[in-house]
Amino acid sequence: MREYHHLGIPTDTKMENEIYLKDFKVYVSGYNDSPYGIEWMRYETDCPLPELVKTVPHVAFKVDNLDEELKGKDVLIEPNSPSAGVTVAFIVDNGAPVEFLQFEAEG
Protein backbone atom coordinates (compact mmCIF):
# COMPACT_ATOMS: atom_id res chain seq x y z
CA MET A 1 0.00 0.00 0.00
CA ARG A 2 1.19 3.53 -0.77
CA GLU A 3 0.23 6.54 1.32
CA TYR A 4 1.18 10.15 0.53
CA HIS A 5 3.90 11.32 2.90
CA HIS A 6 5.42 14.57 1.62
CA LEU A 7 6.45 16.76 -1.28
CA GLY A 8 10.17 17.58 -1.34
CA ILE A 9 11.12 20.88 -2.97
CA PRO A 10 14.74 21.87 -3.67
CA THR A 11 15.69 25.37 -2.54
CA ASP A 12 18.76 27.59 -2.32
CA THR A 13 17.22 29.61 0.52
CA LYS A 14 18.20 28.97 4.14
CA MET A 15 15.02 28.05 6.02
CA GLU A 16 14.08 28.17 9.69
CA ASN A 17 14.58 25.05 11.80
CA GLU A 18 16.69 23.21 9.24
CA ILE A 19 17.92 19.74 10.13
CA TYR A 20 21.28 18.75 8.67
CA LEU A 21 21.74 15.25 7.26
CA LYS A 22 25.53 14.97 7.35
CA ASP A 23 25.85 11.81 5.23
CA PHE A 24 23.94 13.43 2.37
CA LYS A 25 25.10 17.03 2.86
CA VAL A 26 21.54 18.33 2.77
CA TYR A 27 19.43 20.52 5.04
CA VAL A 28 15.74 19.64 5.38
CA SER A 29 12.99 21.74 6.91
CA GLY A 30 9.29 22.44 6.96
CA TYR A 31 7.87 18.94 7.03
CA ASN A 32 7.00 18.99 10.73
CA ASP A 33 5.34 22.41 10.39
CA SER A 34 3.44 21.93 7.13
CA PRO A 35 -0.16 20.66 7.21
CA TYR A 36 0.41 19.48 3.62
CA GLY A 37 3.70 17.64 4.12
CA ILE A 38 5.90 20.11 2.26
CA GLU A 39 9.60 19.61 2.92
CA TRP A 40 12.25 22.08 1.76
CA MET A 41 15.64 20.65 0.84
CA ARG A 42 18.81 22.76 0.59
CA TYR A 43 21.84 20.96 -0.78
CA GLU A 44 25.52 21.72 -0.20
CA THR A 45 27.57 22.16 -3.37
CA ASP A 46 29.33 18.82 -2.81
CA CYS A 47 26.16 16.88 -1.99
CA PRO A 48 26.56 13.34 -3.37
CA LEU A 49 22.90 12.89 -4.34
CA PRO A 50 21.87 12.68 -8.01
CA GLU A 51 21.30 15.95 -9.84
CA LEU A 52 17.68 14.99 -10.55
CA VAL A 53 16.89 14.91 -6.82
CA LYS A 54 18.72 18.20 -6.22
CA THR A 55 16.90 20.08 -8.99
CA VAL A 56 13.41 18.57 -9.43
CA PRO A 57 10.71 18.36 -6.71
CA HIS A 58 9.79 14.84 -5.63
CA VAL A 59 6.70 13.24 -4.18
CA ALA A 60 7.16 10.72 -1.37
CA PHE A 61 5.02 7.81 -0.32
CA LYS A 62 5.02 5.70 2.83
CA VAL A 63 5.07 2.03 1.78
CA ASP A 64 4.63 -1.27 3.58
CA ASN A 65 7.28 -3.17 1.61
CA LEU A 66 10.10 -1.16 0.06
CA ASP A 67 11.64 -4.16 -1.71
CA GLU A 68 8.36 -4.89 -3.50
CA GLU A 69 7.96 -1.25 -4.55
CA LEU A 70 11.42 -1.26 -6.14
CA LYS A 71 10.96 -4.40 -8.23
CA GLY A 72 11.22 -3.58 -11.92
CA LYS A 73 11.64 0.16 -11.26
CA ASP A 74 14.39 2.55 -12.39
CA VAL A 75 16.13 2.93 -9.00
CA LEU A 76 17.83 6.32 -8.64
CA ILE A 77 18.95 6.05 -5.00
CA GLU A 78 19.36 2.62 -3.43
CA PRO A 79 17.70 1.90 -0.05
CA ASN A 80 19.39 3.72 2.83
CA SER A 81 18.53 4.97 6.30
CA PRO A 82 18.81 8.77 6.64
CA SER A 83 17.41 8.62 10.19
CA ALA A 84 16.63 5.98 12.78
CA GLY A 85 13.63 3.81 12.05
CA VAL A 86 13.19 4.67 8.37
CA THR A 87 14.55 3.24 5.13
CA VAL A 88 14.16 5.25 1.93
CA ALA A 89 14.86 4.82 -1.77
CA PHE A 90 14.20 6.90 -4.88
CA ILE A 91 13.04 5.82 -8.31
CA VAL A 92 12.58 7.72 -11.54
CA ASP A 93 9.04 7.71 -12.90
CA ASN A 94 8.33 9.47 -16.18
CA GLY A 95 11.42 11.64 -15.68
CA ALA A 96 10.61 12.68 -12.10
CA PRO A 97 12.07 11.47 -8.80
CA VAL A 98 9.75 9.55 -6.49
CA GLU A 99 10.69 8.62 -2.92
CA PHE A 100 9.48 5.60 -0.99
CA LEU A 101 9.77 5.43 2.81
CA GLN A 102 9.40 2.30 4.90
CA PHE A 103 9.13 2.79 8.67
CA GLU A 104 10.12 0.19 11.22
CA ALA A 105 7.13 -1.41 12.88
CA GLU A 106 6.32 0.19 16.20
CA GLY A 107 6.46 -2.41 18.88
C-alpha positions, 0 to 999 in steps of 0.5 A, spaced: 500 500 500 502 507 498 500 513 502 502 520 501 507 522 505 510 529 503 512 533 497 520 535 497 522 541 494 529 543 492 531 550 494 537 555 495 534 559 501 536 557 508 530 556 512 528 556 519 529 550 523 533 546 518 535 539 520 542 537 517 543 530 514 551 529 514 551 523 510 547 526 504 550 534 505 543 536 505 538 541 510 531 539 510 525 543 513 518 544 513 515 537 514 513 537 521 510 544 520 506 543 514 499 541 514 500 538 507 507 535 508 511 540 504 519 539 505 524 544 503 531 541 501 537 545 501 543 541 498 551 543 499 555 544 493 558 537 494 552 533 496 553 526 493 545 525 491 543 525 483 542 531 480 535 529 478 533 529 486 537 536 487 533 540 482 526 537 481 521 536 486 519 529 488 513 526 491 514 521 497 510 515 499 510 511 505 510 504 503 509 497 507 514 493 503 520 497 500 523 491 496 516 490 492 515 497 490 522 497 487 521 491 483 522 492 476 523 500 477 528 505 475 532 505 482 535 512 482 537 512 490 538 505 493 535 503 499 538 507 505 537 509 512 537 517 513 534 517 520 533 511 525 527 507 524 526 509 516 529 506 510 528 510 503 529 509 496 528 513 490 526 511 483 525 515 476 518 515 474 516 518 467 522 523 468 521 525 475 524 522 482 519 519 487 521 517 494 518 511 498 519 510 505 518 504 509 518 505 517 520 500 522 514 497 525 512 500 532 512 495 537 
